[in-house]
Amino acid sequence: MNLSVNLSNDEIQQLRLVTAASDDAEAVSKAAREYLRLVRLRELKSVSGKVEYDNNWEQLEATEIEHTDFPV
């Protein structure tokens, strides 16, 4: 896919520096991927402490061991 992006020479140089990319396209691609990763991390952090779960890992582990053929 081709995409045109308008960035200044300074912005491109900064992107190449921080991404250690060998060319402009690679720098922009790495920066975009990193931005998406950070957005996902922020979304994950925003639900921190808001997710309710049952603290029954011991029961689940016992059930799993009971139903497996793997020797313990």
PDB file of N, CA, C and O in Angstrom, chain B, residues numbered from 101:
ATOM      1  N   MET B 101       0.849  -1.179   0.000  1.00  0.00           N
ATOM      2  CA  MET B 101       0.000   0.000   0.000  1.00  0.00           C
ATOM      3  C   MET B 101       0.888   1.234   0.000  1.00  0.00           C
ATOM      4  O   MET B 101       1.864   1.312   0.747  1.00  0.00           O
ATOM      5  N   ASN B 102       0.549   2.172  -0.825  1.00  0.00           N
ATOM      6  CA  ASN B 102       1.288   3.426  -0.873  1.00  0.00           C
ATOM      7  C   ASN B 102       0.513   4.512  -0.161  1.00  0.00           C
ATOM      8  O   ASN B 102      -0.715   4.575  -0.229  1.00  0.00           O
ATOM      9  N   LEU B 103       1.255   5.369   0.525  1.00  0.00           N
ATOM     10  CA  LEU B 103       0.642   6.438   1.296  1.00  0.00           C
ATOM     11  C   LEU B 103       1.572   7.629   1.270  1.00  0.00           C
ATOM     12  O   LEU B 103       2.780   7.484   1.454  1.00  0.00           O
ATOM     13  N   SER B 104       1.023   8.787   1.047  1.00  0.00           N
ATOM     14  CA  SER B 104       1.830  10.008   1.083  1.00  0.00           C
ATOM     15  C   SER B 104       1.666  10.673   2.435  1.00  0.00           C
ATOM     16  O   SER B 104       0.549  10.844   2.925  1.00  0.00           O
ATOM     17  N   VAL B 105       2.784  11.046   3.035  1.00  0.00           N
ATOM     18  CA  VAL B 105       2.774  11.709   4.330  1.00  0.00           C
ATOM     19  C   VAL B 105       3.633  12.954   4.218  1.00  0.00           C
ATOM     20  O   VAL B 105       4.748  12.902   3.698  1.00  0.00           O
ATOM     21  N   ASN B 106       3.121  14.062   4.700  1.00  0.00           N
ATOM     22  CA  ASN B 106       3.878  15.305   4.667  1.00  0.00           C
ATOM     23  C   ASN B 106       4.556  15.538   6.006  1.00  0.00           C
ATOM     24  O   ASN B 106       3.903  15.872   6.994  1.00  0.00           O
ATOM     25  N   LEU B 107       5.864  15.360   6.032  1.00  0.00           N
ATOM     26  CA  LEU B 107       6.670  15.614   7.220  1.00  0.00           C
ATOM     27  C   LEU B 107       7.843  16.489   6.809  1.00  0.00           C
ATOM     28  O   LEU B 107       8.331  16.418   5.681  1.00  0.00           O
ATOM     29  N   SER B 108       8.279  17.304   7.739  1.00  0.00           N
ATOM     30  CA  SER B 108       9.436  18.150   7.441  1.00  0.00           C
ATOM     31  C   SER B 108      10.707  17.301   7.432  1.00  0.00           C
ATOM     32  O   SER B 108      10.726  16.187   7.955  1.00  0.00           O
ATOM     33  N   ASN B 109      11.751  17.835   6.841  1.00  0.00           N
ATOM     34  CA  ASN B 109      13.038  17.133   6.828  1.00  0.00           C
ATOM     35  C   ASN B 109      13.519  16.869   8.254  1.00  0.00           C
ATOM     36  O   ASN B 109      14.081  15.813   8.544  1.00  0.00           O
ATOM     37  N   ASP B 110      13.294  17.833   9.131  1.00  0.00           N
ATOM     38  CA  ASP B 110      13.708  17.670  10.527  1.00  0.00           C
ATOM     39  C   ASP B 110      12.957  16.516  11.191  1.00  0.00           C
ATOM     40  O   ASP B 110      13.553  15.720  11.916  1.00  0.00           O
ATOM     41  N   GLU B 111      11.646  16.427  10.940  1.00  0.00           N
ATOM     42  CA  GLU B 111      10.853  15.338  11.513  1.00  0.00           C
ATOM     43  C   GLU B 111      11.319  13.978  10.994  1.00  0.00           C
ATOM     44  O   GLU B 111      11.424  13.019  11.759  1.00  0.00           O
ATOM     45  N   ILE B 112      11.593  13.900   9.710  1.00  0.00           N
ATOM     46  CA  ILE B 112      12.100  12.651   9.136  1.00  0.00           C
ATOM     47  C   ILE B 112      13.444  12.287   9.749  1.00  0.00           C
ATOM     48  O   ILE B 112      13.678  11.125  10.083  1.00  0.00           O
ATOM     49  N   GLN B 113      14.323  13.260   9.900  1.00  0.00           N
ATOM     50  CA  GLN B 113      15.639  12.995  10.502  1.00  0.00           C
ATOM     51  C   GLN B 113      15.484  12.504  11.942  1.00  0.00           C
ATOM     52  O   GLN B 113      16.175  11.578  12.366  1.00  0.00           O
ATOM     53  N   GLN B 114      14.579  13.125  12.682  1.00  0.00           N
ATOM     54  CA  GLN B 114      14.342  12.697  14.061  1.00  0.00           C
ATOM     55  C   GLN B 114      13.788  11.267  14.105  1.00  0.00           C
ATOM     56  O   GLN B 114      14.198  10.460  14.939  1.00  0.00           O
ATOM     57  N   LEU B 115      12.865  10.969  13.207  1.00  0.00           N
ATOM     58  CA  LEU B 115      12.316   9.614  13.143  1.00  0.00           C
ATOM     59  C   LEU B 115      13.406   8.596  12.817  1.00  0.00           C
ATOM     60  O   LEU B 115      13.467   7.528  13.426  1.00  0.00           O
ATOM     61  N   ARG B 116      14.259   8.928  11.860  1.00  0.00           N
ATOM     62  CA  ARG B 116      15.335   8.001  11.496  1.00  0.00           C
ATOM     63  C   ARG B 116      16.289   7.809  12.666  1.00  0.00           C
ATOM     64  O   ARG B 116      16.812   6.714  12.873  1.00  0.00           O
ATOM     65  N   LEU B 117      16.511   8.858  13.420  1.00  0.00           N
ATOM     66  CA  LEU B 117      17.420   8.776  14.567  1.00  0.00           C
ATOM     67  C   LEU B 117      16.834   7.882  15.664  1.00  0.00           C
ATOM     68  O   LEU B 117      17.504   6.970  16.147  1.00  0.00           O
ATOM     69  N   VAL B 118      15.595   8.141  16.051  1.00  0.00           N
ATOM     70  CA  VAL B 118      15.013   7.390  17.177  1.00  0.00           C
ATOM     71  C   VAL B 118      14.638   5.956  16.807  1.00  0.00           C
ATOM     72  O   VAL B 118      14.572   5.091  17.680  1.00  0.00           O
ATOM     73  N   THR B 119      14.389   5.695  15.516  1.00  0.00           N
ATOM     74  CA  THR B 119      14.034   4.334  15.108  1.00  0.00           C
ATOM     75  C   THR B 119      15.243   3.556  14.610  1.00  0.00           C
ATOM     76  O   THR B 119      15.161   2.344  14.413  1.00  0.00           O
ATOM     77  N   ALA B 120      16.351   4.235  14.408  1.00  0.00           N
ATOM     78  CA  ALA B 120      17.562   3.614  13.851  1.00  0.00           C
ATOM     79  C   ALA B 120      17.260   2.960  12.505  1.00  0.00           C
ATOM     80  O   ALA B 120      17.815   1.915  12.168  1.00  0.00           O
ATOM     81  N   ALA B 121      16.376   3.590  11.749  1.00  0.00           N
ATOM     82  CA  ALA B 121      15.979   3.060  10.449  1.00  0.00           C
ATOM     83  C   ALA B 121      16.996   3.448   9.383  1.00  0.00           C
ATOM     84  O   ALA B 121      17.681   4.465   9.487  1.00  0.00           O
ATOM     85  N   SER B 122      17.072   2.612   8.363  1.00  0.00           N
ATOM     86  CA  SER B 122      18.038   2.866   7.299  1.00  0.00           C
ATOM     87  C   SER B 122      17.493   3.798   6.224  1.00  0.00           C
ATOM     88  O   SER B 122      18.266   4.396   5.475  1.00  0.00           O
ATOM     89  N   ASP B 123      16.179   3.929   6.140  1.00  0.00           N
ATOM     90  CA  ASP B 123      15.603   4.856   5.158  1.00  0.00           C
ATOM     91  C   ASP B 123      14.330   5.494   5.714  1.00  0.00           C
ATOM     92  O   ASP B 123      13.826   5.100   6.766  1.00  0.00           O
ATOM     93  N   ASP B 124      13.829   6.478   4.990  1.00  0.00           N
ATOM     94  CA  ASP B 124      12.673   7.252   5.457  1.00  0.00           C
ATOM     95  C   ASP B 124      11.422   6.388   5.626  1.00  0.00           C
ATOM     96  O   ASP B 124      10.713   6.504   6.626  1.00  0.00           O
ATOM     97  N   ALA B 125      11.159   5.534   4.655  1.00  0.00           N
ATOM     98  CA  ALA B 125       9.949   4.704   4.715  1.00  0.00           C
ATOM     99  C   ALA B 125       9.989   3.771   5.916  1.00  0.00           C
ATOM    100  O   ALA B 125       8.981   3.598   6.601  1.00  0.00           O
ATOM    101  N   GLU B 126      11.126   3.178   6.172  1.00  0.00           N
ATOM    102  CA  GLU B 126      11.259   2.291   7.322  1.00  0.00           C
ATOM    103  C   GLU B 126      11.071   3.068   8.620  1.00  0.00           C
ATOM    104  O   GLU B 126      10.447   2.568   9.556  1.00  0.00           O
ATOM    105  N   ALA B 127      11.602   4.275   8.682  1.00  0.00           N
ATOM    106  CA  ALA B 127      11.469   5.104   9.885  1.00  0.00           C
ATOM    107  C   ALA B 127      10.003   5.426  10.171  1.00  0.00           C
ATOM    108  O   ALA B 127       9.552   5.318  11.312  1.00  0.00           O
ATOM    109  N   VAL B 128       9.273   5.816   9.151  1.00  0.00           N
ATOM    110  CA  VAL B 128       7.855   6.155   9.323  1.00  0.00           C
ATOM    111  C   VAL B 128       7.070   4.900   9.708  1.00  0.00           C
ATOM    112  O   VAL B 128       6.196   4.953  10.573  1.00  0.00           O
ATOM    113  N   SER B 129       7.377   3.792   9.075  1.00  0.00           N
ATOM    114  CA  SER B 129       6.692   2.538   9.380  1.00  0.00           C
ATOM    115  C   SER B 129       6.939   2.107  10.823  1.00  0.00           C
ATOM    116  O   SER B 129       5.998   1.740  11.527  1.00  0.00           O
ATOM    117  N   LYS B 130       8.189   2.147  11.267  1.00  0.00           N
ATOM    118  CA  LYS B 130       8.514   1.790  12.654  1.00  0.00           C
ATOM    119  C   LYS B 130       7.830   2.726  13.637  1.00  0.00           C
ATOM    120  O   LYS B 130       7.305   2.283  14.658  1.00  0.00           O
ATOM    121  N   ALA B 131       7.833   4.016  13.334  1.00  0.00           N
ATOM    122  CA  ALA B 131       7.214   5.000  14.225  1.00  0.00           C
ATOM    123  C   ALA B 131       5.711   4.760  14.332  1.00  0.00           C
ATOM    124  O   ALA B 131       5.143   4.856  15.420  1.00  0.00           O
ATOM    125  N   ALA B 132       5.071   4.450  13.219  1.00  0.00           N
ATOM    126  CA  ALA B 132       3.629   4.196  13.235  1.00  0.00           C
ATOM    127  C   ALA B 132       3.311   2.948  14.056  1.00  0.00           C
ATOM    128  O   ALA B 132       2.365   2.951  14.844  1.00  0.00           O
ATOM    129  N   ARG B 133       4.091   1.887  13.878  1.00  0.00           N
ATOM    130  CA  ARG B 133       3.871   0.668  14.655  1.00  0.00           C
ATOM    131  C   ARG B 133       4.057   0.915  16.146  1.00  0.00           C
ATOM    132  O   ARG B 133       3.282   0.429  16.970  1.00  0.00           O
ATOM    133  N   GLU B 134       5.088   1.672  16.482  1.00  0.00           N
ATOM    134  CA  GLU B 134       5.350   1.973  17.887  1.00  0.00           C
ATOM    135  C   GLU B 134       4.214   2.815  18.475  1.00  0.00           C
ATOM    136  O   GLU B 134       3.811   2.600  19.618  1.00  0.00           O
ATOM    137  N   TYR B 135       3.704   3.759  17.708  1.00  0.00           N
ATOM    138  CA  TYR B 135       2.594   4.582  18.165  1.00  0.00           C
ATOM    139  C   TYR B 135       1.368   3.697  18.459  1.00  0.00           C
ATOM    140  O   TYR B 135       0.717   3.855  19.492  1.00  0.00           O
ATOM    141  N   LEU B 136       1.066   2.777  17.553  1.00  0.00           N
ATOM    142  CA  LEU B 136      -0.071   1.876  17.761  1.00  0.00           C
ATOM    143  C   LEU B 136       0.135   1.005  18.992  1.00  0.00           C
ATOM    144  O   LEU B 136      -0.813   0.748  19.733  1.00  0.00           O
ATOM    145  N   ARG B 137       1.358   0.549  19.217  1.00  0.00           N
ATOM    146  CA  ARG B 137       1.665  -0.258  20.406  1.00  0.00           C
ATOM    147  C   ARG B 137       1.424   0.556  21.673  1.00  0.00           C
ATOM    148  O   ARG B 137       0.849   0.054  22.640  1.00  0.00           O
ATOM    149  N   LEU B 138       1.865   1.812  21.667  1.00  0.00           N
ATOM    150  CA  LEU B 138       1.675   2.668  22.838  1.00  0.00           C
ATOM    151  C   LEU B 138       0.194   2.959  23.099  1.00  0.00           C
ATOM    152  O   LEU B 138      -0.235   3.008  24.251  1.00  0.00           O
ATOM    153  N   VAL B 139      -0.579   3.150  22.042  1.00  0.00           N
ATOM    154  CA  VAL B 139      -2.018   3.372  22.200  1.00  0.00           C
ATOM    155  C   VAL B 139      -2.666   2.153  22.845  1.00  0.00           C
ATOM    156  O   VAL B 139      -3.487   2.294  23.751  1.00  0.00           O
ATOM    157  N   ARG B 140      -2.300   0.951  22.383  1.00  0.00           N
ATOM    158  CA  ARG B 140      -2.858  -0.270  22.978  1.00  0.00           C
ATOM    159  C   ARG B 140      -2.463  -0.392  24.445  1.00  0.00           C
ATOM    160  O   ARG B 140      -3.277  -0.797  25.276  1.00  0.00           O
ATOM    161  N   LEU B 141      -1.223  -0.046  24.765  1.00  0.00           N
ATOM    162  CA  LEU B 141      -0.788  -0.092  26.165  1.00  0.00           C
ATOM    163  C   LEU B 141      -1.573   0.893  27.028  1.00  0.00           C
ATOM    164  O   LEU B 141      -1.947   0.571  28.156  1.00  0.00           O
ATOM    165  N   ARG B 142      -1.823   2.087  26.503  1.00  0.00           N
ATOM    166  CA  ARG B 142      -2.619   3.075  27.244  1.00  0.00           C
ATOM    167  C   ARG B 142      -4.037   2.567  27.475  1.00  0.00           C
ATOM    168  O   ARG B 142      -4.598   2.743  28.557  1.00  0.00           O
ATOM    169  N   GLU B 143      -4.610   1.943  26.463  1.00  0.00           N
ATOM    170  CA  GLU B 143      -5.958   1.393  26.606  1.00  0.00           C
ATOM    171  C   GLU B 143      -5.971   0.303  27.669  1.00  0.00           C
ATOM    172  O   GLU B 143      -6.886   0.236  28.491  1.00  0.00           O
ATOM    173  N   LEU B 144      -4.966  -0.538  27.649  1.00  0.00           N
ATOM    174  CA  LEU B 144      -4.864  -1.600  28.649  1.00  0.00           C
ATOM    175  C   LEU B 144      -4.699  -1.013  30.042  1.00  0.00           C
ATOM    176  O   LEU B 144      -5.323  -1.477  30.997  1.00  0.00           O
ATOM    177  N   LYS B 145      -3.862   0.004  30.153  1.00  0.00           N
ATOM    178  CA  LYS B 145      -3.640   0.647  31.451  1.00  0.00           C
ATOM    179  C   LYS B 145      -4.921   1.310  31.965  1.00  0.00           C
ATOM    180  O   LYS B 145      -5.156   1.352  33.173  1.00  0.00           O
ATOM    181  N   SER B 146      -5.740   1.822  31.059  1.00  0.00           N
ATOM    182  CA  SER B 146      -6.962   2.515  31.475  1.00  0.00           C
ATOM    183  C   SER B 146      -7.964   1.577  32.134  1.00  0.00           C
ATOM    184  O   SER B 146      -8.809   2.031  32.906  1.00  0.00           O
ATOM    185  N   VAL B 147      -7.892   0.278  31.847  1.00  0.00           N
ATOM    186  CA  VAL B 147      -8.808  -0.663  32.484  1.00  0.00           C
ATOM    187  C   VAL B 147      -8.189  -1.318  33.708  1.00  0.00           C
ATOM    188  O   VAL B 147      -8.827  -2.136  34.371  1.00  0.00           O
ATOM    189  N   SER B 148      -6.947  -0.960  34.007  1.00  0.00           N
ATOM    190  CA  SER B 148      -6.270  -1.525  35.167  1.00  0.00           C
ATOM    191  C   SER B 148      -7.061  -1.228  36.432  1.00  0.00           C
ATOM    192  O   SER B 148      -7.413  -0.079  36.698  1.00  0.00           O
ATOM    193  N   GLY B 149      -7.337  -2.258  37.203  1.00  0.00           N
ATOM    194  CA  GLY B 149      -8.088  -2.104  38.444  1.00  0.00           C
ATOM    195  C   GLY B 149      -9.591  -2.074  38.247  1.00  0.00           C
ATOM    196  O   GLY B 149     -10.341  -2.018  39.222  1.00  0.00           O
ATOM    197  N   LYS B 150     -10.042  -2.111  37.003  1.00  0.00           N
ATOM    198  CA  LYS B 150     -11.478  -2.052  36.731  1.00  0.00           C
ATOM    199  C   LYS B 150     -12.043  -3.406  36.314  1.00  0.00           C
ATOM    200  O   LYS B 150     -13.257  -3.571  36.198  1.00  0.00           O
ATOM    201  N   VAL B 151     -11.172  -4.354  36.094  1.00  0.00           N
ATOM    202  CA  VAL B 151     -11.611  -5.673  35.658  1.00  0.00           C
ATOM    203  C   VAL B 151     -11.841  -6.539  36.880  1.00  0.00           C
ATOM    204  O   VAL B 151     -10.967  -6.682  37.735  1.00  0.00           O
ATOM    205  N   GLU B 152     -13.031  -7.115  36.949  1.00  0.00           N
ATOM    206  CA  GLU B 152     -13.343  -7.994  38.068  1.00  0.00           C
ATOM    207  C   GLU B 152     -13.105  -9.436  37.648  1.00  0.00           C
ATOM    208  O   GLU B 152     -13.442  -9.833  36.533  1.00  0.00           O
ATOM    209  N   TYR B 153     -12.532 -10.199  38.531  1.00  0.00           N
ATOM    210  CA  TYR B 153     -12.285 -11.606  38.259  1.00  0.00           C
ATOM    211  C   TYR B 153     -12.346 -12.381  39.561  1.00  0.00           C
ATOM    212  O   TYR B 153     -12.169 -11.830  40.648  1.00  0.00           O
ATOM    213  N   ASP B 154     -12.601 -13.673  39.424  1.00  0.00           N
ATOM    214  CA  ASP B 154     -12.632 -14.550  40.587  1.00  0.00           C
ATOM    215  C   ASP B 154     -11.213 -15.009  40.884  1.00  0.00           C
ATOM    216  O   ASP B 154     -10.493 -15.440  39.984  1.00  0.00           O
ATOM    217  N   ASN B 155     -10.823 -14.918  42.116  1.00  0.00           N
ATOM    218  CA  ASN B 155      -9.494 -15.353  42.518  1.00  0.00           C
ATOM    219  C   ASN B 155      -9.563 -16.835  42.869  1.00  0.00           C
ATOM    220  O   ASN B 155      -9.430 -17.226  44.029  1.00  0.00           O
ATOM    221  N   ASN B 156      -9.774 -17.643  41.839  1.00  0.00           N
ATOM    222  CA  ASN B 156      -9.942 -19.074  42.054  1.00  0.00           C
ATOM    223  C   ASN B 156      -8.912 -19.881  41.266  1.00  0.00           C
ATOM    224  O   ASN B 156      -9.208 -20.982  40.803  1.00  0.00           O
ATOM    225  N   TRP B 157      -7.726 -19.346  41.116  1.00  0.00           N
ATOM    226  CA  TRP B 157      -6.707 -20.011  40.309  1.00  0.00           C
ATOM    227  C   TRP B 157      -6.346 -21.383  40.868  1.00  0.00           C
ATOM    228  O   TRP B 157      -6.033 -22.299  40.108  1.00  0.00           O
ATOM    229  N   GLU B 158      -6.388 -21.530  42.198  1.00  0.00           N
ATOM    230  CA  GLU B 158      -6.039 -22.830  42.779  1.00  0.00           C
ATOM    231  C   GLU B 158      -7.063 -23.895  42.388  1.00  0.00           C
ATOM    232  O   GLU B 158      -6.703 -25.027  42.066  1.00  0.00           O
ATOM    233  N   GLN B 159      -8.323 -23.525  42.420  1.00  0.00           N
ATOM    234  CA  GLN B 159      -9.384 -24.444  42.015  1.00  0.00           C
ATOM    235  C   GLN B 159      -9.258 -24.787  40.528  1.00  0.00           C
ATOM    236  O   GLN B 159      -9.389 -25.949  40.144  1.00  0.00           O
ATOM    237  N   LEU B 160      -9.007 -23.785  39.703  1.00  0.00           N
ATOM    238  CA  LEU B 160      -8.849 -24.023  38.269  1.00  0.00           C
ATOM    239  C   LEU B 160      -7.655 -24.922  37.981  1.00  0.00           C
ATOM    240  O   LEU B 160      -7.728 -25.800  37.121  1.00  0.00           O
ATOM    241  N   GLU B 161      -6.557 -24.705  38.698  1.00  0.00           N
ATOM    242  CA  GLU B 161      -5.365 -25.527  38.510  1.00  0.00           C
ATOM    243  C   GLU B 161      -5.641 -26.974  38.914  1.00  0.00           C
ATOM    244  O   GLU B 161      -5.230 -27.899  38.213  1.00  0.00           O
ATOM    245  N   ALA B 162      -6.329 -27.177  40.032  1.00  0.00           N
ATOM    246  CA  ALA B 162      -6.663 -28.522  40.487  1.00  0.00           C
ATOM    247  C   ALA B 162      -7.556 -29.226  39.465  1.00  0.00           C
ATOM    248  O   ALA B 162      -7.361 -30.408  39.179  1.00  0.00           O
ATOM    249  N   THR B 163      -8.519 -28.514  38.923  1.00  0.00           N
ATOM    250  CA  THR B 163      -9.405 -29.074  37.907  1.00  0.00           C
ATOM    251  C   THR B 163      -8.617 -29.442  36.658  1.00  0.00           C
ATOM    252  O   THR B 163      -8.842 -30.500  36.070  1.00  0.00           O
ATOM    253  N   GLU B 164      -7.707 -28.585  36.257  1.00  0.00           N
ATOM    254  CA  GLU B 164      -6.897 -28.864  35.078  1.00  0.00           C
ATOM    255  C   GLU B 164      -6.031 -30.107  35.286  1.00  0.00           C
ATOM    256  O   GLU B 164      -5.934 -30.951  34.395  1.00  0.00           O
ATOM    257  N   ILE B 165      -5.410 -30.222  36.445  1.00  0.00           N
ATOM    258  CA  ILE B 165      -4.564 -31.374  36.748  1.00  0.00           C
ATOM    259  C   ILE B 165      -5.407 -32.642  36.791  1.00  0.00           C
ATOM    260  O   ILE B 165      -4.976 -33.699  36.330  1.00  0.00           O
ATOM    261  N   GLU B 166      -6.577 -32.535  37.332  1.00  0.00           N
ATOM    262  CA  GLU B 166      -7.482 -33.684  37.440  1.00  0.00           C
ATOM    263  C   GLU B 166      -7.892 -34.226  36.062  1.00  0.00           C
ATOM    264  O   GLU B 166      -8.103 -35.428  35.898  1.00  0.00           O
ATOM    265  N   HIS B 167      -8.003 -33.324  35.074  1.00  0.00           N
ATOM    266  CA  HIS B 167      -8.495 -33.705  33.754  1.00  0.00           C
ATOM    267  C   HIS B 167      -7.380 -33.868  32.717  1.00  0.00           C
ATOM    268  O   HIS B 167      -7.667 -33.924  31.522  1.00  0.00           O
ATOM    269  N   THR B 168      -6.160 -33.944  33.130  1.00  0.00           N
ATOM    270  CA  THR B 168      -5.072 -34.092  32.175  1.00  0.00           C
ATOM    271  C   THR B 168      -4.450 -35.475  32.292  1.00  0.00           C
ATOM    272  O   THR B 168      -4.477 -36.090  33.358  1.00  0.00           O
ATOM    273  N   ASP B 169      -3.895 -35.953  31.200  1.00  0.00           N
ATOM    274  CA  ASP B 169      -3.219 -37.237  31.196  1.00  0.00           C
ATOM    275  C   ASP B 169      -1.729 -37.081  31.473  1.00  0.00           C
ATOM    276  O   ASP B 169      -0.996 -38.066  31.565  1.00  0.00           O
ATOM    277  N   PHE B 170      -1.298 -35.849  31.604  1.00  0.00           N
ATOM    278  CA  PHE B 170       0.119 -35.573  31.836  1.00  0.00           C
ATOM    279  C   PHE B 170       0.497 -35.966  33.270  1.00  0.00           C
ATOM    280  O   PHE B 170      -0.156 -35.530  34.218  1.00  0.00           O
ATOM    281  N   PRO B 171       1.532 -36.776  33.436  1.00  0.00           N
ATOM    282  CA  PRO B 171       1.922 -37.174  34.807  1.00  0.00           C
ATOM    283  C   PRO B 171       2.442 -35.996  35.604  1.00  0.00           C
ATOM    284  O   PRO B 171       3.192 -35.162  35.094  1.00  0.00           O
ATOM    285  N   VAL B 172       2.043 -35.938  36.839  1.00  0.00           N
ATOM    286  CA  VAL B 172       2.444 -34.837  37.715  1.00  0.00           C
ATOM    287  C   VAL B 172       3.529 -35.281  38.666  1.00  0.00           C
ATOM    288  O   VAL B 172       3.996 -34.487  39.483  1.00  0.00           O
TER     289      VAL B 172
END
